Amino acid sequence: MKFIDEIRFFASSGHGGPGAISFLRERFVPRGGPDGGNGGKGGSVVFRATPQRNTLVDYRYGKTYRAPSGEPGRKKNMTGASGKTLELLVPIGTVIFDEETDEQLADLTHEGDTYVMEGGRGGKGNAHFKTSTHRTPRMAQDGEPGVELHLRLELRLLADVGLLGFPNAGKSTLISRISAAKPKIADYPFTTLTPNLGVVDVGEGRSFVVADVPGLIEGASEGAGLGHRFLRHLQRCRLILHLVAADDETPPSERVRALRRELQAYDPELATRPEIVVLSKVDLLSNEEQQALLEELRTAGIEARTVSAVSGAQLPALTYAMWEHVRPPTDEEDRREDLDPLPEDPWDD
């Protein structure tokens, strides 16, 4: 299935049905009075998050989605039928925007989360307007219009750790070694064209989710390469893992600073997230060369660790370091946070 993580379309909930203007006409019932019923409610458009969807591809070719309008009211005080609800299933992690104002309308982060575009209310029939002084009203309400919106839907993956790096940094190889994900791996740029998710098992029923964000090059935040399409998937990550290849000719500190600049330009809040800098592909270097690169990073004020996804060197230590950043607090830590601070001792000077 093709991975689609952004889509635009027009959606409209149903209009309410108009109220009826009617008078009772039956034998032996003189002056039966008004009996026009109310119009039916317009159908709603409901966006519902479900694990059964992992892409927005279902809406790639649909440009308009309209819920049915309510039926008009009828005689004998009969209310018109309501329009049926139009339910649109979307992946968990979908964010809904008003395309015209760029306002965020909903963020569907859990199974069953919904965003509802309510249908219009039905209009009142003339029976509603009968009073003791106005016994033959010849008026009825039109139904209320539905909600009409030009929408933009964005899918933001739900991951604890985001892998960020320039092409050929080894992200796909790393995620394939620490999880069951099976991304395409090759020694040329832009091997990965869609984000990959992997669940990392750290034992004893503990796990976390890692996302490989593809296609990042310098200028990605301004639309260069493919990274601008996928940087949004980092916005839910609690930890950013910067991966820089040890066999690159550019000094690793320059590549780390370039990655940080892209995050800052795309979303300044992302640049404040906890990070781990990892020097990958160290199996290609001698110990002396590795230490020289780590020293170059330390001189630039960047603490880093080494890893080789091919040989497995330092993979367990890296996995544990990631877990320490994203693990939920223990019961004892929760209790500490809930404790009120101790009152000041009035005898202390």
QUIRAJO-V507602 format. One record per residue. N is the residue number from 1. BURIAL is b if it has 16 or more other C-alpha atoms within 10 Angstrom, else e. Layout:
n=N burial=BURIAL
n=N burial=BURIAL
//
This chain:
n=1 burial=e
n=2 burial=e
n=3 burial=e
n=4 burial=b
n=5 burial=b
n=6 burial=b
n=7 burial=b
n=8 burial=b
n=9 burial=b
n=10 burial=e
n=11 burial=b
n=12 burial=b
n=13 burial=b
n=14 burial=b
n=15 burial=b
n=16 burial=b
n=17 burial=b
n=18 burial=b
n=19 burial=b
n=20 burial=b
n=21 burial=b
n=22 burial=b
n=23 burial=b
n=24 burial=b
n=25 burial=e
n=26 burial=e
n=27 burial=e
n=28 burial=e
n=29 burial=e
n=30 burial=e
n=31 burial=e
n=32 burial=e
n=33 burial=b
n=34 burial=b
n=35 burial=b
n=36 burial=b
n=37 burial=b
n=38 burial=b
n=39 burial=b
n=40 burial=b
n=41 burial=b
n=42 burial=b
n=43 burial=b
n=44 burial=b
n=45 burial=b
n=46 burial=b
n=47 burial=b
n=48 burial=b
n=49 burial=b
n=50 burial=b
n=51 burial=e
n=52 burial=e
n=53 burial=e
n=54 burial=b
n=55 burial=b
n=56 burial=b
n=57 burial=b
n=58 burial=e
n=59 burial=b
n=60 burial=e
n=61 burial=e
n=62 burial=e
n=63 burial=e
n=64 burial=e
n=65 burial=b
n=66 burial=b
n=67 burial=b
n=68 burial=b
n=69 burial=b
n=70 burial=b
n=71 burial=b
n=72 burial=b
n=73 burial=b
n=74 burial=b
n=75 burial=b
n=76 burial=b
n=77 burial=b
n=78 burial=b
n=79 burial=b
n=80 burial=b
n=81 burial=b
n=82 burial=b
n=83 burial=b
n=84 burial=b
n=85 burial=b
n=86 burial=b
n=87 burial=e
n=88 burial=e
n=89 burial=b
n=90 burial=b
n=91 burial=b
n=92 burial=b
n=93 burial=b
n=94 burial=b
n=95 burial=b
n=96 burial=b
n=97 burial=b
n=98 burial=b
n=99 burial=b
n=100 burial=e
n=101 burial=e
n=102 burial=e
n=103 burial=e
n=104 burial=e
n=105 burial=e
n=106 burial=b
n=107 burial=b
n=108 burial=b
n=109 burial=b
n=110 burial=b
n=111 burial=e
n=112 burial=e
n=113 burial=b
n=114 burial=b
n=115 burial=b
n=116 burial=b
n=117 burial=b
n=118 burial=b
n=119 burial=b
n=120 burial=b
n=121 burial=b
n=122 burial=b
n=123 burial=b
n=124 burial=b
n=125 burial=b
n=126 burial=b
n=127 burial=b
n=128 burial=b
n=129 burial=b
n=130 burial=b
n=131 burial=e
n=132 burial=e
n=133 burial=e
n=134 burial=e
n=135 burial=e
n=136 burial=b
n=137 burial=b
n=138 burial=b
n=139 burial=b
n=140 burial=b
n=141 burial=b
n=142 burial=b
n=143 burial=b
n=144 burial=b
n=145 burial=b
n=146 burial=b
n=147 burial=b
n=148 burial=e
n=149 burial=b
n=150 burial=b
n=151 burial=b
n=152 burial=b
n=153 burial=b
n=154 burial=b
n=155 burial=b
n=156 burial=b
n=157 burial=b
n=158 burial=b
n=159 burial=b
n=160 burial=b
n=161 burial=b
n=162 burial=b
n=163 burial=b
n=164 burial=b
n=165 burial=b
n=166 burial=b
n=167 burial=b
n=168 burial=b
n=169 burial=b
n=170 burial=b
n=171 burial=b
n=172 burial=b
n=173 burial=b
n=174 burial=b
n=175 burial=b
n=176 burial=b
n=177 burial=b
n=178 burial=b
n=179 burial=b
n=180 burial=e
n=181 burial=b
n=182 burial=e
n=183 burial=b
n=184 burial=e
n=185 burial=e
n=186 burial=e
n=187 burial=e
n=188 burial=e
n=189 burial=e
n=190 burial=b
n=191 burial=b
n=192 burial=b
n=193 burial=e
n=194 burial=b
n=195 burial=b
n=196 burial=b
n=197 burial=b
n=198 burial=b
n=199 burial=b
n=200 burial=b
n=201 burial=b
n=202 burial=e
n=203 burial=e
n=204 burial=e
n=205 burial=e
n=206 burial=e
n=207 burial=e
n=208 burial=b
n=209 burial=b
n=210 burial=b
n=211 burial=b
n=212 burial=b
n=213 burial=b
n=214 burial=b
n=215 burial=b
n=216 burial=b
n=217 burial=b
n=218 burial=b
n=219 burial=b
n=220 burial=b
n=221 burial=b
n=222 burial=e
n=223 burial=e
n=224 burial=e
n=225 burial=b
n=226 burial=b
n=227 burial=b
n=228 burial=b
n=229 burial=b
n=230 burial=b
n=231 burial=b
n=232 burial=b
n=233 burial=b
n=234 burial=b
n=235 burial=b
n=236 burial=b
n=237 burial=b
n=238 burial=b
n=239 burial=b
n=240 burial=b
n=241 burial=b
n=242 burial=b
n=243 burial=b
n=244 burial=b
n=245 burial=b
n=246 burial=b
n=247 burial=b
n=248 burial=e
n=249 burial=e
n=250 burial=e
n=251 burial=e
n=252 burial=b
n=253 burial=b
n=254 burial=e
n=255 burial=b
n=256 burial=b
n=257 burial=e
n=258 burial=b
n=259 burial=b
n=260 burial=b
n=261 burial=b
n=262 burial=b
n=263 burial=b
n=264 burial=e
n=265 burial=e
n=266 burial=b
n=267 burial=b
n=268 burial=e
n=269 burial=e
n=270 burial=b
n=271 burial=b
n=272 burial=e
n=273 burial=e
n=274 burial=e
n=275 burial=b
n=276 burial=b
n=277 burial=b
n=278 burial=b
n=279 burial=b
n=280 burial=b
n=281 burial=b
n=282 burial=b
n=283 burial=b
n=284 burial=e
n=285 burial=e
n=286 burial=e
n=287 burial=e
n=288 burial=e
n=289 burial=e
n=290 burial=b
n=291 burial=e
n=292 burial=e
n=293 burial=b
n=294 burial=b
n=295 burial=e
n=296 burial=b
n=297 burial=b
n=298 burial=e
n=299 burial=e
n=300 burial=e
n=301 burial=e
n=302 burial=b
n=303 burial=e
n=304 burial=b
n=305 burial=e
n=306 burial=b
n=307 burial=b
n=308 burial=b
n=309 burial=b
n=310 burial=e
n=311 burial=e
n=312 burial=e
n=313 burial=e
n=314 burial=e
n=315 burial=b
n=316 burial=e
n=317 burial=e
n=318 burial=b
n=319 burial=e
n=320 burial=e
n=321 burial=e
n=322 burial=b
n=323 burial=b
n=324 burial=e
n=325 burial=e
n=326 burial=b
n=327 burial=e
n=328 burial=e
n=329 burial=e
n=330 burial=e
n=331 burial=e
n=332 burial=e
n=333 burial=e
n=334 burial=e
n=335 burial=e
n=336 burial=e
n=337 burial=e
n=338 burial=e
n=339 burial=e
n=340 burial=e
n=341 burial=e
n=342 burial=e
n=343 burial=e
n=344 burial=e
n=345 burial=e
n=346 burial=e
n=347 burial=e
n=348 burial=e
n=349 burial=e
//
